[in-house]
Amino acid sequence: ILPNTMLRATPFNPKDVRAILFDLGGTLLHLSYPFFYEQFQERYQYALSEMRFFQAVSCATEAMSQLVQQHQQTTDASRLPIFFETLLTALDLPFELSPDRSTFVQEVILAEHQRSNLWRYLLPDTEAVLKALQPTYRLAMISNSDGRAEALTITHGLRPYLEFVLDSHYVGVEKPDAKIFLLAAEKLGLSPSECVYVGDIYAIDVLGARAAGMNAILLDRTKKMRTDCLVISTLSELLSFF
């Protein structure tokens, strides 16, 4: 039996769902906590806790959602430096970054991201959730990415659970544009209303999916109260719903 709060926030019947589509970064793969831990430990002898790190990630993610709602012309690439600077601010670290935050973002964080996509941290329950859902639902992915989304799913063992990976780099359109969600539904041969999209940025994932006629679920570790959509704090919560 679902909690009452979950039922109130759910505008669709799980029995009508035939496919579940996932975001990649922040949903199936997460920002690399080990990389940030090593950087702060090596440079500042500061032990960054995983809880504090992901609380800051949630703050930065919410800021990106607000940015998209205010400035819809932004792109995933243009938002990336802003995201990381916002993340560093949200961490509220007990020292000053040297020489400054922007330089640290450009020379350390973005340089590493270019070398190896930083959304590469696989949480222990992720594969188990996909494995549990796959017998009943068709699974696929839509990602705002730079051409590396599918390779990441292969590296981390997620690709066998997904029918396809739509990478915005190759299809030429980014979320929240409804076109990329409609393209996914077309590839599945399903009506958008038969699909549910799971992602971590409200303005991109929830509003984008809805614009295409899909239902949406927001993954938010802080589980902020939103009355217009189902919010989960961990991917494994999907199994109590579907």
C-alpha positions in Angstrom: 0.0 0.0 0.0 1.4 3.4 -1.0 1.8 6.2 1.5 -1.1 8.7 1.3 1.4 11.5 0.3 2.6 9.4 -2.6 -0.9 8.7 -3.8 -1.9 12.4 -3.7 1.2 13.3 -5.7 0.6 10.7 -8.4 -1.5 11.8 -11.4 -1.3 8.4 -13.1 -2.1 4.8 -12.6 1.0 2.5 -12.6 -1.1 -0.2 -14.3 -1.3 2.0 -17.4 2.5 2.3 -17.6 4.3 0.2 -20.2 7.7 1.8 -20.3 10.0 3.6 -17.8 12.5 6.0 -19.2 15.5 7.3 -17.2 17.7 10.2 -17.1 21.4 9.4 -16.8 23.4 12.0 -14.7 21.9 12.4 -11.3 19.5 9.5 -11.7 21.3 6.3 -12.8 24.8 7.6 -12.5 25.8 10.3 -10.0 28.4 12.9 -9.7 31.7 11.4 -8.6 31.9 11.8 -4.9 35.3 10.0 -4.9 36.8 12.5 -7.2 35.7 15.5 -5.1 36.7 13.8 -1.9 40.2 13.1 -3.3 40.6 16.7 -4.5 39.7 18.3 -1.2 41.7 15.8 0.8 44.8 16.3 -1.4 44.6 20.0 -1.7 43.2 21.1 1.7 43.4 18.0 3.9 39.6 18.2 4.2 37.5 15.0 4.5 34.4 15.8 2.6 31.5 13.6 3.7 29.3 11.9 1.2 26.1 13.2 2.9 27.3 16.8 2.8 28.4 16.4 -0.8 25.1 15.1 -2.1 23.2 17.7 -0.1 25.2 20.3 -2.0 24.5 18.5 -5.3 20.8 18.7 -4.5 21.0 22.4 -3.9 23.0 23.0 -7.1 20.5 20.8 -9.0 17.5 22.9 -7.7 19.4 26.1 -8.7 19.7 24.7 -12.3 16.0 24.0 -12.4 15.3 27.6 -11.4 17.8 28.8 -14.0 16.1 26.8 -16.8 12.7 28.2 -15.8 14.0 31.7 -15.9 16.3 31.4 -18.9 15.0 28.7 -21.2 17.5 29.5 -23.9 20.4 28.0 -21.8 21.9 24.7 -22.9 23.3 21.8 -20.9 26.9 22.9 -21.8 26.3 26.5 -20.8 24.9 25.5 -17.5 27.7 23.2 -16.5 30.2 25.7 -15.2 27.4 27.5 -13.3 26.3 24.2 -11.8 29.8 23.5 -10.5 30.3 27.0 -9.1 26.9 26.7 -7.4 28.0 23.3 -6.0 31.1 24.7 -4.5 29.1 27.6 -2.9 26.6 25.1 -1.5 29.3 23.0 0.1 30.2 26.1 2.2 33.7 24.7 2.8 35.8 25.8 5.8 38.6 27.3 3.6 39.0 29.5 0.5 39.5 27.8 -2.8 42.8 28.9 -4.4 43.1 30.9 -6.5 39.4 31.3 -6.9 36.3 29.2 -7.6 36.0 29.9 -11.3 39.6 28.8 -11.9 39.1 25.7 -9.8 36.0 24.9 -11.8 37.8 25.4 -15.1 41.2 23.9 -14.4 40.3 21.1 -12.1 36.6 20.1 -12.3 35.8 20.7 -16.0 39.2 19.4 -17.1 38.5 16.2 -15.3 35.0 16.1 -16.8 36.4 16.5 -20.3 38.9 13.7 -19.6 36.3 11.3 -18.1 32.6 12.2 -17.6 32.2 13.1 -13.9 28.7 11.5 -13.7 30.2 8.1 -13.1 29.4 7.2 -9.5 27.1 4.1 -9.4 25.1 3.7 -6.3 24.7 0.1 -5.0 20.9 -0.2 -5.6 20.8 1.0 -9.2 21.4 -2.2 -11.1 19.1 -4.1 -8.7 16.2 -1.7 -9.4 16.6 -2.0 -13.2 16.8 -5.8 -12.9 13.6 -5.8 -10.9 11.7 -3.6 -13.3 12.9 -5.1 -16.6 10.6 -8.2 -16.6 7.5 -6.0 -16.4 8.4 -2.7 -18.0 10.3 -1.7 -21.1 13.3 0.5 -20.0 15.2 3.1 -21.9 17.2 6.3 -21.4 17.0 10.0 -22.5 20.1 12.0 -21.6 21.3 15.5 -22.1 24.9 14.5 -22.8 28.0 15.1 -24.9 28.0 11.9 -26.8 29.3 9.7 -23.9 26.0 8.6 -22.4 25.8 5.1 -24.0 29.5 4.4 -23.3 28.9 5.2 -19.6 26.0 2.8 -19.4 28.2 0.1 -20.9 31.1 0.8 -18.6 28.9 0.6 -15.5 26.9 -2.5 -16.6 23.6 -0.7 -17.1 23.2 -1.0 -20.9 21.8 -4.6 -20.9 18.7 -3.3 -19.1 18.0 -0.5 -21.6 16.4 -0.9 -25.0 18.2 2.2 -26.2 20.0 5.3 -25.1 19.0 8.7 -26.6 21.9 11.1 -26.3 21.0 14.7 -27.0 24.4 15.1 -28.7 23.4 12.7 -31.5 19.7 13.5 -31.9 20.2 17.3 -31.9 17.7 18.3 -29.3 17.9 18.6 -25.5 15.5 18.2 -22.7 13.2 20.0 -21.7 12.3 20.2 -25.4 9.3 17.8 -25.8 10.7 16.6 -29.1 13.3 14.3 -27.5 10.7 12.7 -25.3 8.4 12.2 -28.3 11.3 10.6 -30.2 11.7 8.1 -27.4 8.0 7.2 -27.3 8.2 6.8 -31.1 11.1 4.4 -30.8 9.2 2.4 -28.3 6.1 2.4 -30.4 4.1 3.6 -27.5 1.9 6.6 -26.6 3.7 9.1 -24.4 0.9 8.5 -21.8 2.1 4.9 -21.5 5.6 6.1 -20.5 6.9 7.5 -17.2 10.2 9.5 -17.1 12.4 9.5 -14.1 14.9 12.4 -13.6 16.5 14.7 -11.1 15.9 18.2 -12.5 12.3 19.4 -12.2 12.3 22.1 -14.9 14.1 19.8 -17.4 12.9 16.3 -16.6 9.4 16.7 -15.1 8.2 19.7 -17.1 9.9 18.4 -20.3 8.3 15.0 -20.0 4.9 16.5 -19.3 5.1 18.8 -22.3 5.4 15.6 -24.4 2.4 14.0 -22.7 4.5 11.7 -20.4 4.1 11.3 -16.7 7.2 12.1 -14.6 8.8 11.2 -11.3 11.4 13.5 -9.7 14.4 11.9 -7.9 15.4 14.3 -5.2 17.6 13.1 -2.2 16.3 16.0 -0.1 12.7 15.1 -1.0 11.4 18.6 -1.1 7.6 18.7 -1.0 6.2 19.2 -4.5 2.5 18.7 -4.8 2.3 18.2 -8.5 4.5 15.2 -9.0 5.7 12.0 -7.3 9.1 12.6 -5.6 11.4 9.8 -4.6 14.7 10.2 -2.6 16.3 7.0 -3.8 15.9 4.9 -7.0 14.8 1.9 -5.0 11.6 3.7 -3.9 10.4 3.0 -7.5 10.0 -0.6 -6.4 7.3 0.3 -3.8 5.4 2.0 -6.5 5.7 -0.1 -9.7 
